[in-house]
Amino acid sequence: MQTVINYRKIIALMIFTVLSTAGFSQNTINNYKYVLLPQKFEFLSSTNEYQLNSTAKTLLEQKGFTVYWMNGDMPQAVAANRCGALVADFTQRKALFSTNLTLTLKDCYGNTIFKGKEGRSWEKDFGTAYNEAMNNAFTTLKALPYKYDSTSSGVAQQAAPATQAPQPAAAPGTVTAAATTSAPATAAPATTPPPGAGTPPATAPVTAPATATPASQTSPVLLYAQPVANGYQLVDATPKKVMTLLKTSLQDCFLAETGDGASHGMVFKNNDQWFFEYYKDGTLVSQKLTIKF
């Protein structure tokens, strides 16, 4: 009997894997309009050293992407939905007589959407070698056809906030997926009462439909980051585990899972503020966090 149950589990897992692969197999660079780029690559010692990051930004823009610095200013629509953007990075393979760089484009979950062929340079001067290797590393991407498809399914670009009907007020302490803003109320025209009549009752204001924007709510609890294998666990003062963070190749960016396993998303730092972003019922939720490392 136990053997039969195990076989059923294996078959169910295989079906799930096939369906998951089929669902993501169509995710290509054509699904993305935006690219986020770090201002310093890990193999460099300073920001934009040898003008390498600026060169990468120019080459990506020449390809047709709209590029923003990862920790710099960007439109609210992009900052609130980083899963609608690719993250560009370069890795270096150390060698004795050559400089070798490889370009990767990943989604917000760390999945590799594109990986180019290694670019190589034999130049002895570091600045010349890095720039030549970078240009050679872009050869594969330059040869790949690219045209942004805004109608592609499975990737939420959210170039602008969605318009929805007004939502009921949320209970205190809950994180909502949308916040509503009411338009100025319009009062009904006043009428002159007939002689002897009392003061007419006040006319209720008419409120226009509201426009929903992604919510950003600060966590009321200070969370403490405790190092664990491959990342951190966030605990409160109890201490109770609230969230698990897994490291990625990007600075100040983690894959995140809540302690109860109900929500999966990203924790990242933007303008010295930590955010936890995830999808709930197909809607993006953005929550501010207070973390002490």
N, C-alpha and C positions, 0 to 999 in steps of 0.2 A: 504493500500500500504506500509506504514512504517513497519507494522508487517511482511510482506513478506520479505522485505529487511533485517530485523533483523534476521529472520529465516535463510536466505541465509548466512549471516555473521557467525551465529552459526555453521551451517553445514560446511562452509569452514574452520572455526577454528578447528572443530573436525577432519576433514580430515587431516589438517596440523599437528595436534598433533599426530595422528596415524602414519603418514608417518615419522615424526621426531623420534618417539619412535622406529619404526621399523629400522630406519637407525642407531640408536645408541645402539640397544639392543645387537649387537654382539661385542661391545667393551669390551674386557676382558683383564686381565693381560697378556694373550698370545700375544696381539698386541704390547707389549712394551718390549724393551730390556734394556732401561736405567731407573734409578730411581735417583731423586735428593733428598737429605736429608739435613735438617738444622743442623748446628753445635750446636744449642741450642734450646731445646724445651721450649715452653712458660711457662710450670709449673716449670721449673728449674731457678735457680738464676744466673748461670754462664755457660759458654761454656763447653760442654761435661762433665758436673757435674756427678760424680759417674761413669764416663766412659760410660754413658748411650748411647750417640750418636754413639760412636765407636762400642758398642755392637750391636746397631741396624744396622749399616753398615755391620758388619760381618754376621749377620743373614740374611740380604737381599742378600748378595753375595753368601752365602751358598745355597740360594734358586735358584740361577742362574742369578740374575740380575747383570748388571754393574752399580755400584753406584758411584756418585760424590757428593761432598759437594755443596750445593746450591749456595753459594757465593765464592766458591773456584775455583781452576783451573780445566778446563775441555776441551776436544777437541772442536775445532771451530764448527764442525758439530753439536755437542750437544748444545753448547751455542747459535748458530744461529737458532736452531729449538727446543725450549723447549716444544713445543706441541708434540714432539716425545718422551717425557719422562714422567714418572709418578712422582708425588711428594708424598713422604712418610711423615707422621706425627703421633704423639701420642697425645692423649688427656687424661686428668686425671679426674676421677670422685671422688670428695672428700668424704671421709667417716671417721667415728670416729676411728675405730679400724683396718681398712684395707687400703691398697694401691691398686688402680684400674686404669689400663691403657688400652687404646683401640687403635689399629693400623688402620689407614686409608691410602689408596692409591688413589690419585685424579689425574685427567688430568689437563691440563693447564687452563681449563675454570672453575675449581672448582667442576666438576662432580665427584662423588664418584664411582670409578671403583671397589674398594674392601674395605670392612670393616670387620675386624675380631671380634671374640668374646672377651669380656672383660677378661683381665688377672688380677689375684688377688693375693695378698700376705698378710699374717698376721704377717709378721716379724716386729719387733719394730725398728730395725736399718734402717735408711733411705736408705743407699746405698744398703744393702741386699734386702730390700723390693722392691725398684724400679727395680733392676735387675731381681728379681724373677718374678715380675709382668710383666715385658717386655717379658721375655722368655715364660711365660704362654700366653701372648697376641699373640705371634707368632704361637701358636699351630694351629689355623685355617688356616693360610697361608701355614704352613708346610704340612698340609694334602691336600691342593688344588693342583691338577696336574698343572704344568707349563712347557711350551715349547714355546720359542719365535718363532712366525710365521712371517717371513719377507715378505710373500706374502699377508698378510691380507689387505683387502681393507678398506678405510675410515680413516686410521691412517697414517700420513706422518712421517716416522721415519727419513728419510734423513740421513743415516749414512755417506754418502759422498756427496759432491756437485754434482749436475746433470750436464751433458755435453750437451750443446746446440749449435746451430749455432750462428754466430756473430749477435748481435742485433744492429739496427741503433741507432745513438746517440740520447739521450733524450733532450728535450727542456730544457733551463735553468730554475731552480726552481722546477722541477718535481722530485718526488721520484721514482726511477726505481727499478724493481724487480731483476735485474741482472746487474753485471758489467763485462766487457770483458777485457781480457788480451791477447795481441798479442804476438805470438812467434817471435823470431828474424827473420828479413827479409833475404831472400836468393837472392843474385844478380845473374843474368844470366852470363854465361861465356863470356868474351870479345872476339871480333873477330878482326883480323887485316884488316884495310881498304885497298882496292886496290890502287895502285899508282895514285896520282892525285885526289883522292876522299877526300872529307871534313871529318871533325870529325863526327863519327856516333852519332846519338841521344842516350841519356842515356836510359838504360833499366829500366823499372819500377820495383820496388822490389815486390817480391811475398810474401804475408802474409799468414801464416798458420791459420787454423780455431782456434777460441778462445774458452776458457772454461769459462762458466758462474758460478759465485759464488754469494750467497746472498749479496745484497747491504746493506751498513750501512751508512746512510747519517745523518749528524748532523742538527738538526733543527736550522735555523738561528735566531729564535725568542726566547727570554727569556719568559718562561711561569711561571705564578704565580699560586700556589695551594691555592684555597680557600675552607675551610671546608664546606661540605654539609652533608646531612643525608647519612650515610653509606659510606662516602668517601670524595672525593674532586672534584671540577671542576677546570680545568686549563684554565686560561684566559691570553690573551696578554695584552699589555699596553693600548689598546683602551678604556675600556676592552671588549673584545669579547670572548665568551666561545669557546674554541678550542676542549676540550675533557672532558669527564666525567670519573672519576675513582671510582670503587667500591671496597671496602676492601675485602680481602680474609683472610683465616686463616694463611696465610704465611706473614712473614715480608717483606716489600719492594716489594710486588707483588700485582697488581691490575687488575681486569677486566676493560677493556677500551672500550669506544665508542666515535668516533669523533663527533664534534658538529653537523654536518649535518646528522649523523646516517649512513653514507655510509660505514664505516669500523668498525669492531669489533675485538678485540684481547686482548693482555696483555701488561701492562706496568710493567717493573721490573727493579731492580737495580743489576748490575753486575760489580764488581770491581770499585765501586764509579761512574759508568756511568749509566744513565737511558736509557732504550730502549722501543720502541713501536713496537711490532711485530703483524702482521696480515697477512691473506691470501687474495690475489687479483688474480682472475682468476686462482685459483689453484696453485699459486706461492707464496712462502713466501717472505714477505717484512719486513725488519728490519730497523727501523729508530731511530737514536739517538735523545734524547730530552735533553733540558736544562731546568730544573725545579727548582724553588725556593719555598721551603715550609715555 
